[in-house]
Amino acid sequence: MSAARVREALSVLIAVAAVACGGSGSEPAGPGTTGPSAVTIVSGNGQVGLVGTALSVPLVVKVSGTTGAIAGTTVAFAVASGAATVSPTSATTDVLGQAKTQVTLGSSAGTVVVTATVPGTSLSATFSVSAGTSTVTLACSKGAATTPSVGGVQTGIDGTGICLGGGSSGAEYALVAFYANPDSSQVASVNVRTTGGVTGVSSASLAPSLDATSVVGGGARYRTNNVQSSFEARLRDVARRNLTPKIPAARAWSRQRSASFATVPANPAIGSLVTLNANAQPGDVNACDIPLNITARVAAVSQTAIVVADTANPAGGFTDAEYQSFATTFDTLVSPLDVANFGAPSDIDKNGKTIIFFTKEVNRLTPRGSAGRIGGFFFERDLFPTTATQDLVACRTSNVAEMYYSLVPDPAGRYSDAVSKQSVQDDTPGTLAHEFQHLINAGRRLYVNNATGFEDTWLNEGLSHVAEELLYYHVANLAPRQNINAATVTRSTASVNAFNNYQSENTGRYKFFLKKPNATSVYAGNDSLETRGATWSLLRYLADHQGTSDGTFFFKLVNSATSGQANLARVVGSNYMTQIRDWATSVLADDLAGQTNVQFSQPSWNYRDIFPHLVDGNGIPLNTYPLTVFPVSDAAPASVSVFAGGAAYFRFFVPANGSGSIDWSSGGLPVSPLVQFTVVRSR
């Protein structure tokens, strides 16, 4: 099978598989289901087996309509190319909408493409599997060596290896293995060995070009806050499990409501009291069952915000004038920025404003002694009605308002570890920008875009981390696509402070990803720090390469009825997985000397230069670009597991006037056809 046909098949496969990512593979068929509208891959894709044997896992697809899975539909399976047979060639979907077939590989090695179609429709899904033998033929025995120029990038490498030349003075290379499987639960094994005098290279970074100690204002820092991230992950999970079934009721309520209603009216008197539910610890119970009612005082009112303060907040808190400054910051900075990029929030309470609720109950959420803290949150619960509509369950503990819950100063540490007024003032704008994206995203999916559920967590969190980055640009008087480097970040104390307040956590999460890129899926549902870091970087890369403004790109992602990979494919195109692969290549290739192909660059950031100059919490410079690479040499082959949506980076040096055979396999068989290989010459 030609390389072009394999790539074409993979492109079709990935585009089709993306549609499945917006919903569960185990949804029962629902009443009122019409005809099939999608056929998506459930399992079995990307397998490898010995010639003449049956694959261990059947190929399974799911047929869906607009209201869920469809049972009783015929699916036809056929071998489109390659040597193999399928049995059965036709199957009927079960109660879960699934149909399956078994593949037996033929006598010829190579890629096998199997299609699953719904007869009488244009619906089709494409599987790609491989047949191989236990014998590996060295790449350099098949043809002459290729020697890219310094900075050159070669993508889409076919077969089981590549022969690379050392040129007149030796050449340093990286091999990037990206696993392009849409199913983030899958893991591929990649074994790389070399011959020809190849030696391993253990570093991903050249020496810093600037003095790592020449930083301003105490140093630009990288940091992470796993306490906040873990808490948010629980809230998003509760929303998906408990609140998604209530979406139809919420829409019906919204359509039927004519009179204005507000928990807090549009222009309340300063000092007036309201009662709000502040419970954010629903655990495994229903998010709508347990209220924690708090009396709050209206402390400030602005054009787009109402600030209320828990009347039992600890001493040492904010004055009304300081609360007014938060409302003004929301009016002039946070709200305009997020609205311009993501869209206007819903207005279920019809007061035209967002409530900012400063309460000690947020402080209580952080266990004492934690390495990090919860600075604030948005909870989807508050966008639901409190009364049932048309026999559908509502959410009786909802505040029925667009609102944000904030940490408060607690200098004496009454409710958790001590929190100073200054730290709350520094951290709140960034956290508010992050959570306001969540609020906008959820509200528009519920009441504007008519989505069937909330956005996938990985994409939702990635967009909120983009909101933090956009705030950094604004405060630092910078813009995207300026290739910001260490000198720009540290040019003044104000610049360092802006970075530390609004971009340091994105940077810290990105560092987490760089330390284990092969074990990180950029579209995983685990909501780990490393996935968040990878997703933020990917979204920034995609925005920079779309040829549109940031606002145009991010608005399309937020304003969608689809979710996850299907949403990404809708916005950037069916070749979205190829674009993710190119981003994974840019993680290594960006700002390398001689690398001039914009496809493999990150136009907004020069983290190869920034990271060596960042300091940790103790003020110690990092002094390196922290991407983990696997040195591979003739004496030391490398075996690496690569998560779907992740990439492994192998580094090596081919001697002068020689050639190196770089060959890969997987436990004696070919590597999965969904693993895509790219070579970068770094020196």
N, C-alpha and C positions, 0 to 999 in steps of 0.2 A: 504493500500500500504506500502511495507517495506521501511525502511529508505534508504537502499541501492538503491532501484529502484527510489525513489524520487531524491536522489543525482545524479544518473545516468541521469535521465531525465533533471534535471537542468543543468548538464554539457553539454548535447547535445544542450539544448536550448540556453545557453550562447554562445557556440561556433558558432552556426548558426547565432544568433542575431548579433554577432560581425561583420559579413560581411557587414551588413547594414550601419555600422557607417562610412564607407568611402565615402558615397554619400548621396544625398538628397532623402527623401521619396517621392518627388513629381516631379521627372524627367519625362518628356514625353518620350514616345518611340521614338527612333531616327531612321533615315533611315539607312538601311544596317544592322539592328539588325539580328543576326543569331538565334540560339536556346537558350533556357534558360540555364544559368550557375549558378544561385543562387536563392534561395527562402529565404526571410528574414522577420522577424517579424516587423510590423509597429506599432501596438498598441494592447491593450487588455490583455497583459500578466500579470500574477501575481495577478489577481483579486481575491476577496473573496466575497462570497454571502451566504445567508441562504439556507439551503437544500430546494429543491423543487421550487426554484425561478430561473428566468432568470438573467444572469449577465447583468449589466447595459451597458457595452461597448462590441461591437462585437470584435471577434478575426480577425485581419487584417494582411495579408501577402503581400509582394511585390515580383514579379518574374522579374528577370533582366537577360539580356544577356551582352555580352562584350561591347556593345555600349549604354546600357541604359535599361529602363523599357520595358517590353514586354506585349502588349495587346493581348487578344484573347486566352490565355493559360488556360487550365483547371487545377484547384487545387482541390484535394480531401481532405476533412476534416474527421477525425475519432477520436473517444475516445479510446485512447490506454489503459488507466487504470482509475479506479474510476467510480463513478456512475454519469452519465450525458448523455445528448443527444445533437447533433448538428444539426442545420438546417440553410442552406442546407448542405448536405453532399458533394456537388460538386458545384463549382462556377467558373465563367470565369473571368479572369483579365480584368479590364477596361483600359482606355487610360493611366492611371498612372501605370499600371502593377499590380494593387491591386485586391485582392479577399478577401471576408470576410464571416464569418458565425456567428451565434448566439448560445450561449451555455445555456442550461437549466440544472441546477443542479438536481441530483437525490435525493433520500430520505436518503442516507447515508453520514455522515460527513467524510471528508478526502480530500486528494489531488486528483485532476483530471488532467490527462495528455491528451492533444489533439494534434494530429499531422496534419500537412498540407503538402501534398506531391504533386509533379508534376508527374502524371502517365507516365510510360514509362521511367522515369529517376530515379536516386538515390537521387534527391534533396528533402530535407525535413526540416521543421522547427517544433519545439516542444514548445507548450505552457504548462504552469503549473498554475492551478488555484485551489482554495480551496472552499469546501462546509463546512459550520459549523452551529452551533446552538448558541443561546444567552446564553447558560449555560456553565460555566467554572468549570471543576472539578479540585480541588487543586492537585498539583503534589504529595504532601506527602500522599494523600489519595490513590494513585495508587500503591505505593511501598515504600521500605525502602530508607533512605537517603544515598547518596553517599558523601564521604568526601575525596576529592583529597588531596595529600600532598602539603605542602607549595611550591609555584612556579608551581604547576601543571596546565595544560591547557587541557580543554576538548572541542573539536569542534563538529560541526554537531549535535547539540542537537535537537531531534525530539519532536513533540507534542506541547503542550501549556504551558510547564513549566518544572522545575527540582526541586527535593528535595535535599537539601544540609545539611550536618551535621556540627556541631560546634566543634566536637572533644572534647578533655579533657579540653581545655583552651579557646575555642572560635575560630572562624575562620573568616577572612576578605576575601571577594570575590569581583570580578568584573564580570558583565554580559556584553558582547559585542554584540550589535545587528547591523549587517552589512547588508545593503540593496543591494543585488546582482542583480539589474536590469540594463541591459545595457543601457536603455533609461534614460539619466541623467536628463530629465525633470520630472521624476516621484518622488513622495514623499509618504512614508509609515508612518502610524501612529502606534506607539508602546506604549501600556499602560502596566506598570509593577506594580504588587502589591505583597506583601509578607504577610505571617502569620507565627507565631511561635516565637514571641519575637525578630524579626529582627530589627536592628537599622541601620540608614543611615550613610554612610561615605562620607564626602564632599570633601576630598582631594585626588588627584591622586599621591601625592608625599610624600615620607618620608622626614625627615629633612635632609638638605644638610650634606654631610660627611666632607666637608672642610669649612674653614672660608671664607664666601662670600666676605669679604673685602680684602683678601690677594691676590690681583691681581697685575699684573705687567704692567708697561708702560701705566698707566691711565685706564686700564680695557678693556677686550674684550667685544665688543658691539653687540647687535642685532639691526638691522635697516631695514626699508623698503623704497621703492621709488615708490610710486603709480603713480607719474607723468610719469616716464619712462615706467612703465607697461601699463598704460592706452594709452599712445602714441603708443607703439608697437602694442597693440590690434587693434587700428584703422588702422595701416599700414597693418597688416595681414588680416583684414577684407576687406580693399580696394583691396588687392592682390587677395583674393578669388573671390570677386564680379566682378572686372574689368579685371583682367589679366588671370584668368583661361580659358575664352573662346579664348584667343589669343595663348594658348599653341600649338595647331597644326600648326599655322603659324610660330611660333618661331622654331619649329622642322624642318619644311620644309626649312626655311631660313638657318638653321644650316647645313642641309644636302647639300644644293646647293652651299654653300659658299666655294670657293676654295682659294681665295687670302687672305692674312693676312690683318686684319683691326684692328686698335686700336685708340680709342679716345686719349689715351696717349700711345706712343710707348714704347717698352720694356726698352730702355735706353735713356730717354730724357736728354737733357742738363740741369744742375742745372741753375735755373733762367729763363728757357723758360716758356712761358705762354700757358695755355689751357683754353677753355670755357666749364664749366660743369653746368648742371641743378641741382640746390640745393633745388628745391621745394619739401617739404614733408608735405604739408598741402592741399592735394587734396579734403578733406572734402567728400561730397557726389557726387562730379563730378568725371568724369573719370580720373584715375591716369595718363593718357597719354596725357591730353589736355592742361595743364597749365605749361609752363616752367618758371623757375626763373634762368636765365642764369647768372653765376658768373665767373669773370675772376680769375683764380688761377695760382699761380707760383709753378713750380716744386722746392721743397725744399730739397729732399733727395731721393736717389735711392739705393736699396739694392737687394739682390738676389731674394726675393719674394715680395717686396713692393715698391711702388712709393708713396712718401708723397708729397701732394700738399697743398698749403695754400692760402686761399682767400686773394687777394691783399688788401681788405678793412677790414681785421681783426683789432680789436682795439689795441691800444698801450699796451705794457707790455706782449706781447706774446713770442713765442719761437724763438730761434735762429736756424739757419740751423743745427748747431751741435746738438741741442736738438731734432730737427725733425729727424735727423739721428739716434738718440738713440731710437726713436719710431720704426723706420724701422728695427733697429737691434733687438729690443725686439720682433718684429713680426717674424723676421727670426729665432731667436734662441729659442723662448719660445711659443708664441701664435700659430703660424702656425704649427710647428711640433706636438704640443699637440693635436690640433683639427684634423689635418690630420690623425694622428695615431688612433684616436678614431672614427672619422666620415667619413673619406675619403677625397680625394683631391678635391679642388674646380673645377668647370668648368672653361673653359678658352675661353670665346666667342670672346674676342678681340685678342686672340692669342699673347699676350705679356708675358704670363707666370707669371703675377704678379697681386697683389691686390692693388688697389688704396686706400690710406687713405687720406681723404679730410678733412682738418681742416678748418672749416668755421663758421663765426659768425651767419650764418643762423640757426645753431643748437641751439645756445644760445637763439635766438629769440623765439624758440618753447616753452620755459618755461615761463609762466606768472610770473610777478614779485610777490614776496611774497609767492610763492608755497612752500609746505613742501616736497621738493625733486626737482629734475631737470632731464632733458633729457641729458644724457651724450654722446649719439651717436646712430646711427642706420644703418641698412641695409634695402634697399627697393627693392623688387622683380622687380619693374619696370625696373631697369637697366640691367636685364638679357634678355630683349626683343629687337628685331630689331626695327629700326626706319622706315623702309619701308615695304609696304605691300608685301605679298607673295601669289601668286595663289588666288588673290581676297580676301584674309583674312586680317583683320585689324591688323596693327602693333601698335607700341607705339612710337609716334614721339618725346616724351620728354625723352626717355631712353638715358642714357649715354653709353649704350652698353659696359659695363665693370663690372667686379667684383670689387665692391668698398664699402667702409665704410665711413660714415660721422661722424665727431667728433666735440665735444665741443671745444672751445678755451678759453684761459685765457682772462678775462675781468675784471681787478682789479678795474676799475672805475665804473663798472656796467652800461656800455653804452647801451647794448642790452637786458639785463635782470638783475637779481640780480648779484652782484659782484662775480666773480669766480677767485680764485687765481691760479697761475701757479702750485703750489704744489698740489692742489686738482685735477687738470686735470692730472698731472703726476701720482698721486696715483690711480685715478679711471679708466683711459683709458684702461690699459691692461685687466682688468676684463670685462669691457663693450665690448671691442674688441673681446675677446674670446667668449663671449655670442653671439654677432652679427655675428661672423665668422661662427659659427655653423649654423645660419639661412641661411647665404650665401651658405655654402656647401650643406645644405639640399635642398634648392630651386634649385640650379644649377644642382645637381645630379638628382633630380626628373624630371627636364626639359629635360636634355640633355644626361643623362647616364642611368637612370632607367626607363625612358619612362612611368612615372606615369601620370594618367589622371588629377591630380590636386595637389595642395600643401598639405603638412601634416596638420592634424588637429591641431588647435592652442594649445590645452592643451599638446599634446605630443611634438610638436615643441618647445614650451617654456620650457617644462621640460628638454628636451635635452640641450637647451642653458644654463639652470641653472646648469646642470651637467658639462658643459664646465667651468663655474665659479669655481665649486668645484674642478675639476681636476687641475685648475690653482693654487688653494690654496694648494693642496697636493704638487705640484711641488715646489712652492716658500717656503713652510714651511718644505720641506725635509721630507715629510710624505708619506703615501700610503694608499689606501683603505684597509678595513678589519683589521685595527689596533685598533678598538674600542676606538677612540680618546676621551679623557675625559678632564675635566677642567684643570688638572695639565699639560697636554700636550699642550693645547691651550695657557696657560699663563706661559709657562716655561721661556720665555724671551721676551724682548721688541720686537724683530724681529718677534717672533712667534705671538704675539698679533697683530702686524701691519699686518701680512699676513692674519690673521683671519678677522680683521676689513676691509681690502681692498677687499678680495675675497670670504669670506664665511659668512660674517655678514648678507648680504641681504638674502641669502638662509635661514639662521637661523631665520631672522625676518619674512619671509614669512611662514616658518614652524610654528612659534609661532602663526601667524594669524590662521593657520589651527587648531592648537591644542586648540585654544579658542572656536572654533565652528565646531567640527568634524562632528556632526550630520547634519549640514546645509551646508556641503561642499562635492561636488562630485569630486572625484579625476580625473574624465574624463569629466568634464563639459566643455561646450563651452563658458562659461562666462568670462574666462581669469581673474578671480579675483585673488587677492594676495593669498588668502587661497588655491585656487585650484593650483596655481603655487607651493606653499609650499608643498602641499600634493603630487603633481605629481613628484617633484624633489625627495622627500623622497621615494616614491614608486619605481622610477627608480633606485635609489641607492640600495634599498632593493633587487630588482629583479636582478640587476647586481651582488650583493654579493652572491646570492643564485643560480646562473646559473652554477657554476662549470667551467666557462671560464674566460678569461681576460676581463677587462673593454672594451678594444678596440674591441674584438670580438663581445660582446653583443651590444654595442652602434652602431657599424658599421652596423650590421644587421638591426637595427631599422631605421637608416638613409637611407640605400640602399634598398629601397622597392618601389613597385608600388602600394601597398595598404596603407591605412592610419588609424589613430586612433586605436580603439579597434581591428579591423581586423589585423592591423599591429602588435599590441602587441601579439595577439593570434598566429600569424604566427611565432613569434620569441620565445615565452615562452611556447606555447602549448595551446590546446583547454580548459584546466582547468585554464586559466589565471584569471578568476574571483575568483576561490578558492585561488589563490596566492595573489590577492588583499585583500581578506578577512584575510589571514594570516598576511599580512603586517599591516592591520588595528589592528589586535590583538597585533602585535609587538609594536605598538605605545604605548600601555599600559604595555606590558609584558617585553619589553627589559630591561635587567639589573636589574630586580626584584630579590631579594634574593631568591634562591632556584629554579629559572627558568633556566633550563639547556637545553631545547629543542631548537636547533638552528633554527628550523622552525619559531620560534616566537621571534627571536633576530634580531638586526640590527648590523651586524658585524663591520661596519665602524665607527659608532658614538655611544657614550654614552651620549645622550642628557639629560637623567635623571640626570646625574651628571653635565653636562655643564650648563644647563639653570639657576640653582640657582646662579651661579657665574657670569653671564653676567650682564652688566650694561646698562641702557638706556642712552639717550642723555645727561642727567644731571648727569651721573655717579652713579645712584642709583641701587644697585643690585636687581635682580629680586627675588631671595630668594626662588624660588619654581619651580617645574616642571609644566608648565602652562596648562596641559590637563584639559579640562572641563569635569567633571563627574557629574552625577545626583544621589544624595543620595536617596535611596529608603528604606522605613521602613514600619512596620505594620501601623503606624499612618499616613504615608505620601506616598501614591502611586505616581508614576511618569508617566507622559504622554509626549511623545516626538515625534516630527516629524523627520524622517530620510530621507535625500535625497538619491536617487540612487547613489551608489558609495561612500556613507558616512557611518559613524558608530556612534552609541550612546553608551556611557559607563555608566553603572549603578553600584554604589558601595554600599555595605551593610556588616553588621556584624551579623553572626549567633552565638547565645550564647552557652557557654560551655554545653556539654552533652545534647544539644537540636538539633532540626532540623528546617530548614526554608523552607517553600514552596514558591518558586519563580515562579510566574505565569504571562503569558503575553497574551494580547488580543489586538483587534483594534476596538474600538467603539462597544464592545459587540460581535464582531465576531473574528474568528481566525486572526492572523497576516498574511500578504501576504506570500505565500510559498517561495518567493524570499528573505525574510529576514532570514539570517542565524545567529544562536546564538552560542556563545562561552562563556565558564566560565573559569576565571582565579582566582586561589587562591593566594592572594597577601601576606597573613600573617596568 
